[in-house]
Amino acid sequence: MSRPSVLSQRAVALQPSLTLAISARAKELQEAGRDICSLSAGEPDFDTPTFIVEAAIQALKDGLTRYGPAAGDPLLREAIAQKLSNENGVPSEPANVLVTNGGKQAIYNLFQVLLNPGDQVLIPGPYWLSYPEIARLAGAEPRIVGSSAETGFRLDLQALEAAITPRSRLLVLNTPGNPTGRVMERTELEALAEFLRRHPDLLVMSDEIYEALLEDGESHHSLAAVAPDLAERTFIVNGFAKGWAMTGWRLGYLAGRSDVIKAAAALQSQSTSNVCSFAQRGALAALEGSRDCVRAMASTYSSRRQLLSSGLQAIEGLTLVAPRGAFYAFPQLPEGVVDSMEFCRLALDEEGLALIPGEAFGDGRCIRLSCAVSHETISDGLQRLERLLDRLRD
C-alpha cells in the first residue's frame, strides 16, 4: 500500500539543479576509479586569496562569532555601497545593500518580496537554470524570451515586446552571462533602457556575478549606471564567489531601492538571519584589498577561454558564439545528432566527459563547457568531445 504524499505542491514541482547533479555524478565516477574529464564546473578552481582567509581567521580570533544584523555587517554594507558607487557608477548607501548567503539567496529574497502569484518574470534565454525555479517558488510564471546561436544570443527587443503582458512584472538580465559567456554592450543596454522607458511598470534584476571575469578589451556596464533614471527600478545581484574564488563562503548581496532592501532583510531575518559573521570580514578584506588577485585569475580564465573557444571552433559541425566573459562556452551541436540530454549522457558514459546539457538552460541544441579547469583538462576534453561527435556522425 503506497503512502499518501505529504509534500506540498511547491515541493513536488521543484526541479533540482542539473548542473550540481551532473558534477556530483562525475565526482562519484572519478572516485570509483573511472577516468573522468570534467568540463561541467560552475565554480573557480582557484583557492581563495590568502589575505581574505587571514581576515576571516583574525575575525574568529577576535571573537566575531555571535549573531549579527540580519541585513549584514555594517562595515561590509558600507564597503559594498562604496564599491557600487565608485566602480559601477551606481550611487548607493548602506541602506541600499543586503548581504545574503550567496547570490542565489539575493535572487530568492528579491523574487519573494517583489512578486505575487500570477506575475510574470521575463527571462531571456539561454538562462541560468535557477531563475525559472526561483520565480515559481514565488508563485510567479517564468516567461522565456528565447535567442539562438545564429543570432549571437542577443536579446531581441521585438521578441521581448511580444512577450510582455499586463502581468509582466520583472525582467531578468545576466551579463556577463551564464551559460553563453556573452557580455552585453553599452549600446545594447541603452536600447534596452529605451524599451524599459516605454514600459514603466517593469522592474529589472541585473545579475552581475561574473563582472570581473572579462576578456581583454571588454567592459562591464551596469544598467543602473547606463540609465540612471531607471535606477529605482533596477536591482543588482552580485557576490564574491566568482571574482574572488569564494564559492563555499556563501557571500552575495542585493542592491537597490531602500524600501525593497528593507523588506528583503525582514524576510531574511525570518529565514536564515545573518550571513556568517566572520566570513563577512573576509568579504570586507576582499573589497578593501588589492584587486591584483582578481585580475590574475581573470587573465588565466581569458587564456583558458581562448583555448576552449579555438578548440570548439575547429571541431566540424559545432556552432559557437565566442564567449567574452564568465568561464563558459555554449556551442550548438550539429544538425542531426542527438539532443543535448542524450549527448551529455553519451559523453559521460562513453568518453568519461562531463558536460552540462543545454536543455537545463533552455536550449536543447547546445551544451555548456567550463574553462574553470587547467589547460590540460580543456585539451583532453576537446579531444574526447571530437571523438564522440565523429562516432555520432558515422
Summary of the structure (lengths in Angstrom):
residues: 394
radius of gyration: 21.0
end to end distance: 49.3
largest distance: 65.0
contacts: 1339
relative contact order: 0.17
helix: 47%
strand: 13%
